[in-house]
Amino acid sequence: MNRPRGKALKAITAVLEEGAYSNLALRQALRGASVTDAAFIKQLVYGTLTYCQSLDYLLEQWLTRPLASLKPPIRNLLRLGLYQIVYLQVPNHAAVDESVQLAHKVGHKGVAGLVNAVLRRAVRSRDALPWPQTGSASFDLSIRYSFPEWMVTRWLKRFSREETEAFCSAQNSAPGTDLRVNSLRETARNLLLEFAGEGIGVEPHPLVANSLHVESASIPNVQALRAGRCTVQGAASTLVGQVVDPRLGQLVYDVCAAPGGKALHLAELMQDQGRVIALDVHEKRLGLVKVAAERLQIRTVETHCVDATQLDTLIWEPAARVLVDAPCSGLGVIRRKPDIRWHRSSDDIAELAALQLRILSQAANLVQPGGTLVYSVCSTEPEETTEVITAFLQQHQSFYPSLWPEQLRSQWEPELERCSLFTYPHRHALDGFFICRLERS
């Protein structure tokens, strides 16, 4: 079980059967792995989790007993083997033989025979897979692209079938890695030259300044990262800081700040002159902010452990800029965290929307007259985005939509709607985010 496929199987089982988070299960699986093995393990784990529903549907066509009746390690071994055959297209003998060897370790001889028979049938059927053709767009797309049907149904209400399919496909694609340039210590041009010299394929993101895109899902622990001249941050997250647009010497609050990427970016945009107060309810996660600040050599970020739904129990100095990057369903970043689709339910969205409105209302009290309040979530669901803003503006009539910074406004027109923006992986090659800028009169 110490070979790459064995380690991947352990991680997949932990996520699907024990409710573990994929990033933590993967971290455990990667311990002691070589760079090459680590990349393969990550691909196996995230790929199998991504296509779990599709794999289950296909397996049910070939099994003579319900998939759910199999013991978890065998069920997940079949998923892992079939993922390699259908999506990864590794050599057939490797996918089948390695899976059979693993079956001998997690089960008896009969189990190995079952795995061998099912995967060999998959190999024979690979060019004509038995996908459903029911005529129900929500069901057919949910199976083909491996999403819960309730999610697909939601998206079909907002998009055409063709765009829903494009959205699902983009959410299943490998996102690569985005790097934010630490403009206090480096330039994008210099980093591009440096990475090219190290043989790492990097290009500037076409829509977000100071964001570099690496096609690989992981990059070596290069000197520029270790030295804090750049940091890993999604380009859509980087865009959030640019919308806040803090100025030198200002007081800025980042509510729900941990692990601190946006707070540190705000300090960087202020040339590390002023105060950025990072608030979060999790003390341990605030420790990550301090560690990152040391690496990036940022001095002006302070951390405070506080519940964002109870900010009014303390006295705060009003600020020129307040960012609320609220807890959300995360449905816009499924391509980075594929297990979100299996851990979320439709009920979560309404509960989260209520929490988001409470936090935003509390954060509004931190904004000085003439100050700016920016709300962002890594979701594109209406309840968490436009409906939160509509309810907030009805309850807080001193706030109104605020124009984005001129450069961003000219770049994103005509997609801006009342000073808010949705980003989508299939339209912009960005994570699914909602960003809204408000001002207090």
Secondary structure by P-SEA (a helix, b strand, c coil): cccaaaaaaaaaaaaacccccaaaaaaaaaccccaaaaaaaaaaaaaaaaaaaaaaaaaaaccccccccccaaaaaaaaaaaaaaccccccaaaaaaaaaaaaaaaccaaaaaaaaaaaaaaaaacccccccccccaaaaaaaaacccaaaaaaaaacccaaaaaaaaaaaaccccbbbbbccccccaaaaaaaaaaacbbbbcccccccbbbbccccccccccccccccccccaaaaaaaaaaccccbbbbbbccccccaaaaaaaaaacccbbbbbbbccaaaaaaaaaaaaaaccccbbbbbcccccccccccccccbbbbbccccccccccccccccccccaaaaaaaaaaaaaaaaaacccccccbbbbbbcccccccccaaaaaaaaaaccccccccccaaaaaacccccccccccccccccccccbbbbbbbcc
